[in-house]
Amino acid sequence: MDELTKGEKIVGAMSYIIFFLPFINGNKKEFNRFHANQGFLFFLTIIASNIFNNYLFPYLPTALNWIASVAVLLFIIYLFIKGISNASKGETKELPLIGRFKILNSKTGKEL
């Protein structure tokens, strides 16, 4: 892979906050498209965790509800830090558990 500029690394890191930023930015680098896909998976994970927290966990006993909610929150924070760290270092490592899925095509940037 060719050398990445500081701006490209910043766009990759920002993909975990605004996953579609590389597409708005018009960036054609595969690095930023990779992190846009990872950011989109992270976004979907946040939505799924909110669904679990609001609709599934309330049916658990109070102690289990609290433990499950904290575990999911810590996992979300871990994914966020890991993703931004990988992008800022210029690495294309997949996020644990969710990163292997390809929703956004890294070659064209179109949804599959």
N, CA, C and O atoms as a GROMACS GRO file, in nm:
protein
  448
    1MET      N    1   0.085  -0.118   0.000
    1MET     CA    2   0.000   0.000   0.000
    1MET      C    3   0.089   0.124   0.000
    1MET      O    4   0.190   0.129   0.070
    2ASP      N    5   0.051   0.221  -0.078
    2ASP     CA    6   0.129   0.344  -0.082
    2ASP      C    7   0.109   0.425   0.046
    2ASP      O    8   0.016   0.401   0.124
    3GLU      N    9   0.197   0.521   0.066
    3GLU     CA   10   0.192   0.603   0.188
    3GLU      C   11   0.063   0.682   0.196
    3GLU      O   12   0.016   0.737   0.097
    4LEU      N   13   0.007   0.685   0.314
    4LEU     CA   14  -0.115   0.760   0.339
    4LEU      C   15  -0.080   0.897   0.394
    4LEU      O   16   0.015   0.912   0.471
    5THR      N   17  -0.156   0.997   0.354
    5THR     CA   18  -0.135   1.130   0.409
    5THR      C   19  -0.205   1.139   0.544
    5THR      O   20  -0.288   1.055   0.579
    6LYS      N   21  -0.171   1.242   0.618
    6LYS     CA   22  -0.234   1.264   0.748
    6LYS      C   23  -0.384   1.286   0.730
    6LYS      O   24  -0.464   1.239   0.811
    7GLY      N   25  -0.422   1.358   0.625
    7GLY     CA   26  -0.564   1.382   0.597
    7GLY      C   27  -0.641   1.255   0.569
    7GLY      O   28  -0.755   1.241   0.613
    8GLU      N   29  -0.580   1.163   0.496
    8GLU     CA   30  -0.646   1.035   0.468
    8GLU      C   31  -0.664   0.953   0.594
    8GLU      O   32  -0.766   0.886   0.612
    9LYS      N   33  -0.567   0.959   0.682
    9LYS     CA   34  -0.580   0.888   0.810
    9LYS      C   35  -0.690   0.951   0.895
    9LYS      O   36  -0.764   0.880   0.964
   10ILE      N   37  -0.700   1.083   0.891
   10ILE     CA   38  -0.805   1.152   0.968
   10ILE      C   39  -0.943   1.115   0.913
   10ILE      O   40  -1.035   1.089   0.990
   11VAL      N   41  -0.957   1.113   0.780
   11VAL     CA   42  -1.085   1.074   0.720
   11VAL      C   43  -1.119   0.930   0.757
   11VAL      O   44  -1.235   0.900   0.786
   12GLY      N   45  -1.020   0.842   0.757
   12GLY     CA   46  -1.043   0.703   0.799
   12GLY      C   47  -1.089   0.694   0.943
   12GLY      O   48  -1.181   0.618   0.975
   13ALA      N   49  -1.026   0.772   1.030
   13ALA     CA   50  -1.066   0.771   1.172
   13ALA      C   51  -1.204   0.832   1.191
   13ALA      O   52  -1.282   0.784   1.274
   14MET      N   53  -1.235   0.936   1.116
   14MET     CA   54  -1.366   1.000   1.128
   14MET      C   55  -1.479   0.911   1.075
   14MET      O   56  -1.596   0.935   1.104
   15SER      N   57  -1.444   0.807   0.999
   15SER     CA   58  -1.544   0.714   0.947
   15SER      C   59  -1.617   0.640   1.058
   15SER      O   60  -1.725   0.586   1.036
   16TYR      N   61  -1.560   0.636   1.176
   16TYR     CA   62  -1.626   0.569   1.288
   16TYR      C   63  -1.726   0.660   1.358
   16TYR      O   64  -1.802   0.616   1.444
   17ILE      N   65  -1.725   0.788   1.320
   17ILE     CA   66  -1.824   0.883   1.370
   17ILE      C   67  -1.926   0.912   1.260
   17ILE      O   68  -2.046   0.912   1.285
   18ILE      N   69  -1.877   0.937   1.138
   18ILE     CA   70  -1.961   0.964   1.022
   18ILE      C   71  -1.915   0.867   0.912
   18ILE      O   72  -1.825   0.899   0.835
   19PHE      N   73  -1.977   0.749   0.906
   19PHE     CA   74  -1.926   0.642   0.821
   19PHE      C   75  -1.926   0.678   0.672
   19PHE      O   76  -1.846   0.623   0.597
   20PHE      N   77  -2.012   0.768   0.629
   20PHE     CA   78  -2.020   0.802   0.488
   20PHE      C   79  -1.929   0.917   0.448
   20PHE      O   80  -1.935   0.963   0.334
   21LEU      N   81  -1.846   0.964   0.538
   21LEU     CA   82  -1.756   1.076   0.510
   21LEU      C   83  -1.664   1.052   0.390
   21LEU      O   84  -1.648   1.144   0.309
   22PRO      N   85  -1.603   0.936   0.372
   22PRO     CA   86  -1.518   0.916   0.254
   22PRO      C   87  -1.594   0.930   0.122
   22PRO      O   88  -1.535   0.967   0.020
   23PHE      N   89  -1.722   0.900   0.123
   23PHE     CA   90  -1.800   0.910   0.000
   23PHE      C   91  -1.838   1.055  -0.028
   23PHE      O   92  -1.840   1.096  -0.144
   24ILE      N   93  -1.868   1.132   0.074
   24ILE     CA   94  -1.895   1.274   0.058
   24ILE      C   95  -1.768   1.346   0.017
   24ILE      O   96  -1.770   1.434  -0.069
   25ASN      N   97  -1.658   1.308   0.079
   25ASN     CA   98  -1.528   1.367   0.053
   25ASN      C   99  -1.479   1.335  -0.088
   25ASN      O  100  -1.389   1.403  -0.138
   26GLY      N  101  -1.536   1.233  -0.151
   26GLY     CA  102  -1.493   1.193  -0.284
   26GLY      C  103  -1.362   1.118  -0.284
   26GLY      O  104  -1.296   1.107  -0.388
   27ASN      N  105  -1.322   1.068  -0.168
   27ASN     CA  106  -1.195   0.997  -0.156
   27ASN      C  107  -1.206   0.860  -0.219
   27ASN      O  108  -1.295   0.782  -0.185
   28LYS      N  109  -1.118   0.830  -0.311
   28LYS     CA  110  -1.120   0.702  -0.382
   28LYS      C  111  -1.024   0.599  -0.324
   28LYS      O  112  -1.012   0.488  -0.377
   29LYS      N  113  -0.955   0.632  -0.217
   29LYS     CA  114  -0.858   0.540  -0.158
   29LYS      C  115  -0.930   0.419  -0.097
   29LYS      O  116  -1.031   0.433  -0.029
   30GLU      N  117  -0.875   0.302  -0.124
   30GLU     CA  118  -0.932   0.180  -0.068
   30GLU      C  119  -0.924   0.180   0.085
   30GLU      O  120  -1.010   0.124   0.152
   31PHE      N  121  -0.820   0.244   0.140
   31PHE     CA  122  -0.804   0.255   0.285
   31PHE      C  123  -0.927   0.321   0.347
   31PHE      O  124  -0.981   0.271   0.445
   32ASN      N  125  -0.970   0.434   0.291
   32ASN     CA  126  -1.084   0.505   0.348
   32ASN      C  127  -1.215   0.433   0.322
   32ASN      O  128  -1.306   0.439   0.405
   33ARG      N  129  -1.226   0.365   0.210
   33ARG     CA  130  -1.346   0.285   0.186
   33ARG      C  131  -1.354   0.167   0.282
   33ARG      O  132  -1.462   0.130   0.327
   34PHE      N  133  -1.239   0.107   0.314
   34PHE     CA  134  -1.235   0.000   0.413
   34PHE      C  135  -1.287   0.050   0.548
   34PHE      O  136  -1.370  -0.015   0.611
   35HIS      N  137  -1.238   0.166   0.590
   35HIS     CA  138  -1.281   0.219   0.720
   35HIS      C  139  -1.424   0.271   0.716
   35HIS      O  140  -1.491   0.274   0.819
   36ALA      N  141  -1.472   0.312   0.600
   36ALA     CA  142  -1.614   0.348   0.587
   36ALA      C  143  -1.701   0.225   0.610
   36ALA      O  144  -1.804   0.234   0.676
   37ASN      N  145  -1.660   0.110   0.556
   37ASN     CA  146  -1.733  -0.014   0.578
   37ASN      C  147  -1.729  -0.053   0.726
   37ASN      O  148  -1.831  -0.092   0.784
   38GLN      N  149  -1.612  -0.042   0.787
   38GLN     CA  150  -1.599  -0.074   0.929
   38GLN      C  151  -1.684   0.021   1.014
   38GLN      O  152  -1.747  -0.020   1.111
   39GLY      N  153  -1.685   0.148   0.976
   39GLY     CA  154  -1.767   0.247   1.047
   39GLY      C  155  -1.915   0.218   1.032
   39GLY      O  156  -1.991   0.238   1.127
   40PHE      N  157  -1.957   0.172   0.914
   40PHE     CA  158  -2.096   0.137   0.893
   40PHE      C  159  -2.134   0.015   0.977
   40PHE      O  160  -2.243   0.011   1.034
   41LEU      N  161  -2.046  -0.083   0.985
   41LEU     CA  162  -2.071  -0.198   1.071
   41LEU      C  163  -2.080  -0.156   1.217
   41LEU      O  164  -2.162  -0.208   1.292
   42PHE      N  165  -1.994  -0.062   1.256
   42PHE     CA  166  -1.998  -0.009   1.392
   42PHE      C  167  -2.132   0.060   1.419
   42PHE      O  168  -2.191   0.043   1.525
   43PHE      N  169  -2.179   0.139   1.321
   43PHE     CA  170  -2.308   0.207   1.332
   43PHE      C  171  -2.421   0.105   1.350
   43PHE      O  172  -2.508   0.123   1.435
   44LEU      N  173  -2.420  -0.001   1.268
   44LEU     CA  174  -2.523  -0.105   1.280
   44LEU      C  175  -2.516  -0.176   1.415
   44LEU      O  176  -2.619  -0.216   1.470
   45THR      N  177  -2.396  -0.192   1.469
   45THR     CA  178  -2.379  -0.253   1.601
   45THR      C  179  -2.440  -0.165   1.709
   45THR      O  180  -2.501  -0.216   1.803
   46ILE      N  181  -2.424  -0.035   1.696
   46ILE     CA  182  -2.484   0.058   1.792
   46ILE      C  183  -2.637   0.048   1.786
   46ILE      O  184  -2.703   0.047   1.889
   47ILE      N  185  -2.692   0.043   1.666
   47ILE     CA  186  -2.838   0.030   1.651
   47ILE      C  187  -2.886  -0.101   1.714
   47ILE      O  188  -2.986  -0.103   1.785
   48ALA      N  189  -2.815  -0.211   1.687
   48ALA     CA  190  -2.853  -0.341   1.744
   48ALA      C  191  -2.844  -0.338   1.896
   48ALA      O  192  -2.930  -0.394   1.965
   49SER      N  193  -2.741  -0.273   1.950
   49SER     CA  194  -2.729  -0.267   2.096
   49SER      C  195  -2.841  -0.186   2.158
   49SER      O  196  -2.888  -0.218   2.267
   50ASN      N  197  -2.885  -0.080   2.089
   50ASN     CA  198  -2.999  -0.002   2.140
   50ASN      C  199  -3.127  -0.084   2.138
   50ASN      O  200  -3.208  -0.074   2.230
   51ILE      N  201  -3.145  -0.164   2.035
   51ILE     CA  202  -3.263  -0.251   2.029
   51ILE      C  203  -3.260  -0.352   2.144
   51ILE      O  204  -3.362  -0.373   2.210
   52PHE      N  205  -3.143  -0.413   2.167
   52PHE     CA  206  -3.132  -0.507   2.278
   52PHE      C  207  -3.158  -0.438   2.411
   52PHE      O  208  -3.232  -0.489   2.495
   53ASN      N  209  -3.097  -0.321   2.432
   53ASN     CA  210  -3.113  -0.249   2.558
   53ASN      C  211  -3.257  -0.206   2.584
   53ASN      O  212  -3.302  -0.205   2.698
   54ASN      N  213  -3.329  -0.170   2.479
   54ASN     CA  214  -3.465  -0.119   2.498
   54ASN      C  215  -3.573  -0.225   2.493
   54ASN      O  216  -3.678  -0.209   2.556
   55TYR      N  217  -3.551  -0.334   2.420
   55TYR     CA  218  -3.658  -0.430   2.400
   55TYR      C  219  -3.632  -0.570   2.453
   55TYR      O  220  -3.727  -0.646   2.473
   56LEU      N  221  -3.507  -0.608   2.476
   56LEU     CA  222  -3.477  -0.742   2.523
   56LEU      C  223  -3.430  -0.743   2.668
   56LEU      O  224  -3.480  -0.820   2.751
   57PHE      N  225  -3.335  -0.658   2.699
   57PHE     CA  226  -3.278  -0.656   2.833
   57PHE      C  227  -3.378  -0.622   2.944
   57PHE      O  228  -3.362  -0.672   3.055
   58PRO      N  229  -3.479  -0.540   2.921
   58PRO     CA  230  -3.575  -0.513   3.029
   58PRO      C  231  -3.648  -0.637   3.079
   58PRO      O  232  -3.700  -0.636   3.191
   59TYR      N  233  -3.652  -0.742   2.999
   59TYR     CA  234  -3.718  -0.866   3.043
   59TYR      C  235  -3.627  -0.954   3.128
   59TYR      O  236  -3.671  -1.054   3.185
   60LEU      N  237  -3.502  -0.917   3.137
   60LEU     CA  238  -3.408  -0.990   3.222
   60LEU      C  239  -3.423  -0.942   3.366
   60LEU      O  240  -3.468  -0.829   3.390
   61PRO      N  241  -3.385  -1.026   3.463
   61PRO     CA  242  -3.383  -0.978   3.601
   61PRO      C  243  -3.289  -0.856   3.612
   61PRO      O  244  -3.197  -0.840   3.532
   62THR      N  245  -3.313  -0.773   3.709
   62THR     CA  246  -3.243  -0.646   3.722
   62THR      C  247  -3.091  -0.659   3.717
   62THR      O  248  -3.025  -0.583   3.646
   63ALA      N  249  -3.035  -0.752   3.790
   63ALA     CA  250  -2.890  -0.768   3.793
   63ALA      C  251  -2.836  -0.809   3.656
   63ALA      O  252  -2.736  -0.754   3.610
   64LEU      N  253  -2.903  -0.904   3.590
   64LEU     CA  254  -2.859  -0.946   3.458
   64LEU      C  255  -2.876  -0.835   3.354
   64LEU      O  256  -2.794  -0.819   3.264
   65ASN      N  257  -2.984  -0.758   3.368
   65ASN     CA  258  -3.007  -0.644   3.280
   65ASN      C  259  -2.891  -0.546   3.291
   65ASN      O  260  -2.839  -0.499   3.190
   66TRP      N  261  -2.852  -0.514   3.412
   66TRP     CA  262  -2.742  -0.420   3.435
   66TRP      C  263  -2.611  -0.474   3.379
   66TRP      O  264  -2.537  -0.402   3.311
   67ILE      N  265  -2.581  -0.601   3.407
   67ILE     CA  266  -2.456  -0.662   3.359
   67ILE      C  267  -2.452  -0.666   3.206
   67ILE      O  268  -2.350  -0.633   3.146
   68ALA      N  269  -2.563  -0.705   3.143
   68ALA     CA  270  -2.568  -0.711   2.997
   68ALA      C  271  -2.553  -0.572   2.936
   68ALA      O  272  -2.482  -0.556   2.836
   69SER      N  273  -2.618  -0.473   2.994
   69SER     CA  274  -2.609  -0.337   2.941
   69SER      C  275  -2.467  -0.282   2.951
   69SER      O  276  -2.418  -0.220   2.857
   70VAL      N  277  -2.402  -0.305   3.063
   70VAL     CA  278  -2.265  -0.258   3.082
   70VAL      C  279  -2.170  -0.331   2.987
   70VAL      O  280  -2.081  -0.270   2.929
   71ALA      N  281  -2.189  -0.461   2.971
   71ALA     CA  282  -2.103  -0.539   2.881
   71ALA      C  283  -2.115  -0.490   2.737
   71ALA      O  284  -2.015  -0.476   2.667
   72VAL      N  285  -2.237  -0.462   2.693
   72VAL     CA  286  -2.258  -0.412   2.556
   72VAL      C  287  -2.196  -0.274   2.541
   72VAL      O  288  -2.133  -0.245   2.439
   73LEU      N  289  -2.212  -0.188   2.640
   73LEU     CA  290  -2.154  -0.053   2.635
   73LEU      C  291  -2.002  -0.059   2.628
   73LEU      O  292  -1.940   0.014   2.551
   74LEU      N  293  -1.941  -0.144   2.709
   74LEU     CA  294  -1.795  -0.158   2.707
   74LEU      C  295  -1.746  -0.212   2.573
   74LEU      O  296  -1.641  -0.170   2.523
   75PHE      N  297  -1.822  -0.304   2.514
   75PHE     CA  298  -1.786  -0.357   2.382
   75PHE      C  299  -1.793  -0.248   2.276
   75PHE      O  300  -1.706  -0.240   2.189
   76ILE      N  301  -1.896  -0.164   2.282
   76ILE     CA  302  -1.911  -0.053   2.187
   76ILE      C  303  -1.793   0.045   2.201
   76ILE      O  304  -1.736   0.088   2.102
   77ILE      N  305  -1.758   0.078   2.323
   77ILE     CA  306  -1.646   0.170   2.347
   77ILE      C  307  -1.516   0.108   2.296
   77ILE      O  308  -1.434   0.177   2.235
   78TYR      N  309  -1.497  -0.020   2.319
   78TYR     CA  310  -1.377  -0.090   2.272
   78TYR      C  311  -1.368  -0.084   2.120
   78TYR      O  312  -1.263  -0.054   2.064
   79LEU      N  313  -1.479  -0.114   2.051
   79LEU     CA  314  -1.480  -0.110   1.905
   79LEU      C  315  -1.447   0.029   1.852
   79LEU      O  316  -1.372   0.044   1.756
   80PHE      N  317  -1.503   0.131   1.916
   80PHE     CA  318  -1.480   0.270   1.875
   80PHE      C  319  -1.332   0.305   1.887
   80PHE      O  320  -1.273   0.360   1.793
   81ILE      N  321  -1.273   0.275   2.000
   81ILE     CA  322  -1.130   0.306   2.022
   81ILE      C  323  -1.043   0.226   1.927
   81ILE      O  324  -0.948   0.279   1.870
   82LYS      N  325  -1.073   0.098   1.910
   82LYS     CA  326  -0.995   0.012   1.822
   82LYS      C  327  -1.001   0.061   1.677
   82LYS      O  328  -0.899   0.064   1.608
   83GLY      N  329  -1.118   0.098   1.630
   83GLY     CA  330  -1.134   0.144   1.493
   83GLY      C  331  -1.059   0.273   1.466
   83GLY      O  332  -0.989   0.285   1.366
   84ILE      N  333  -1.074   0.370   1.555
   84ILE     CA  334  -1.004   0.497   1.538
   84ILE      C  335  -0.853   0.477   1.550
   84ILE      O  336  -0.777   0.540   1.476
   85SER      N  337  -0.811   0.393   1.638
   85SER     CA  338  -0.669   0.365   1.654
   85SER      C  339  -0.610   0.302   1.528
   85SER      O  340  -0.504   0.342   1.482
   86ASN      N  341  -0.680   0.203   1.473
   86ASN     CA  342  -0.633   0.139   1.350
   86ASN      C  343  -0.623   0.239   1.235
   86ASN      O  344  -0.524   0.240   1.162
   87ALA      N  345  -0.724   0.322   1.219
   87ALA     CA  346  -0.724   0.419   1.109
   87ALA      C  347  -0.615   0.524   1.127
   87ALA      O  348  -0.549   0.561   1.030
   88SER      N  349  -0.596   0.570   1.248
   88SER     CA  350  -0.494   0.674   1.270
   88SER      C  351  -0.352   0.621   1.252
   88SER      O  352  -0.260   0.698   1.225
   89LYS      N  353  -0.334   0.489   1.267
   89LYS     CA  354  -0.203   0.428   1.244
   89LYS      C  355  -0.184   0.391   1.096
   89LYS      O  356  -0.074   0.352   1.055
   90GLY      N  357  -0.290   0.403   1.017
   90GLY     CA  358  -0.282   0.366   0.876
   90GLY      C  359  -0.299   0.218   0.852
   90GLY      O  360  -0.258   0.168   0.747
   91GLU      N  361  -0.359   0.147   0.947
   91GLU     CA  362  -0.377   0.002   0.936
   91GLU      C  363  -0.518  -0.031   0.884
   91GLU      O  364  -0.612   0.045   0.906
   92THR      N  365  -0.529  -0.143   0.817
   92THR     CA  366  -0.660  -0.190   0.771
   92THR      C  367  -0.695  -0.321   0.841
   92THR      O  368  -0.720  -0.423   0.776
   93LYS      N  369  -0.696  -0.317   0.972
   93LYS     CA  370  -0.735  -0.434   1.051
   93LYS      C  371  -0.886  -0.431   1.074
   93LYS      O  372  -0.944  -0.326   1.100
   94GLU      N  373  -0.947  -0.548   1.064
   94GLU     CA  374  -1.091  -0.558   1.086
   94GLU      C  375  -1.123  -0.547   1.235
   94GLU      O  376  -1.044  -0.587   1.320
   95LEU      N  377  -1.241  -0.491   1.264
   95LEU     CA  378  -1.287  -0.484   1.402
   95LEU      C  379  -1.320  -0.624   1.452
   95LEU      O  380  -1.368  -0.707   1.374
   96PRO      N  381  -1.296  -0.651   1.580
   96PRO     CA  382  -1.329  -0.784   1.634
   96PRO      C  383  -1.478  -0.815   1.623
   96PRO      O  384  -1.562  -0.727   1.645
   97LEU      N  385  -1.511  -0.936   1.591
   97LEU     CA  386  -1.645  -0.993   1.580
   97LEU      C  387  -1.729  -0.939   1.465
   97LEU      O  388  -1.801  -1.017   1.402
   98ILE      N  389  -1.724  -0.812   1.434
   98ILE     CA  390  -1.812  -0.755   1.332
   98ILE      C  391  -1.739  -0.718   1.204
   98ILE      O  392  -1.804  -0.700   1.101
   99GLY      N  393  -1.609  -0.706   1.207
   99GLY     CA  394  -1.533  -0.650   1.097
   99GLY      C  395  -1.522  -0.736   0.972
   99GLY      O  396  -1.484  -0.685   0.867
  100ARG      N  397  -1.554  -0.862   0.982
  100ARG     CA  398  -1.536  -0.950   0.865
  100ARG      C  399  -1.646  -0.933   0.760
  100ARG      O  400  -1.632  -0.980   0.647
  101PHE      N  401  -1.756  -0.868   0.797
  101PHE     CA  402  -1.867  -0.849   0.704
  101PHE      C  403  -1.839  -0.733   0.610
  101PHE      O  404  -1.788  -0.629   0.652
  102LYS      N  405  -1.872  -0.752   0.484
  102LYS     CA  406  -1.852  -0.647   0.383
  102LYS      C  407  -1.989  -0.600   0.335
  102LYS      O  408  -2.055  -0.668   0.257
  103ILE      N  409  -2.029  -0.485   0.381
  103ILE     CA  410  -2.157  -0.428   0.340
  103ILE      C  411  -2.134  -0.325   0.230
  103ILE      O  412  -2.210  -0.319   0.133
  104LEU      N  413  -2.032  -0.245   0.246
  104LEU     CA  414  -1.995  -0.147   0.144
  104LEU      C  415  -1.879  -0.205   0.065
  104LEU      O  416  -1.779  -0.247   0.124
  105ASN      N  417  -1.890  -0.207  -0.064
  105ASN     CA  418  -1.786  -0.262  -0.150
  105ASN      C  419  -1.666  -0.168  -0.151
  105ASN      O  420  -1.680  -0.050  -0.182
  106SER      N  421  -1.549  -0.220  -0.116
  106SER     CA  422  -1.431  -0.136  -0.107
  106SER      C  423  -1.380  -0.091  -0.244
  106SER      O  424  -1.304   0.005  -0.252
  107LYS      N  425  -1.419  -0.158  -0.351
  107LYS     CA  426  -1.374  -0.119  -0.485
  107LYS      C  427  -1.458  -0.006  -0.543
  107LYS      O  428  -1.403   0.088  -0.602
  108THR      N  429  -1.590  -0.013  -0.527
  108THR     CA  430  -1.676   0.087  -0.592
  108THR      C  431  -1.743   0.180  -0.492
  108THR      O  432  -1.787   0.288  -0.529
  109GLY      N  433  -1.750   0.139  -0.366
  109GLY     CA  434  -1.816   0.221  -0.267
  109GLY      C  435  -1.968   0.207  -0.268
  109GLY      O  436  -2.038   0.279  -0.196
  110LYS      N  437  -2.020   0.115  -0.350
  110LYS     CA  438  -2.165   0.096  -0.357
  110LYS      C  439  -2.206  -0.012  -0.260
  110LYS      O  440  -2.129  -0.103  -0.228
  111GLU      N  441  -2.332  -0.001  -0.214
  111GLU     CA  442  -2.383  -0.104  -0.125
  111GLU      C  443  -2.404  -0.232  -0.201
  111GLU      O  444  -2.442  -0.231  -0.318
  112LEU      N  445  -2.378  -0.344  -0.134
  112LEU     CA  446  -2.399  -0.475  -0.196
  112LEU      C  447  -2.540  -0.522  -0.168
  112LEU      O  448  -2.577  -0.631  -0.212
   0.00000   0.00000   0.00000
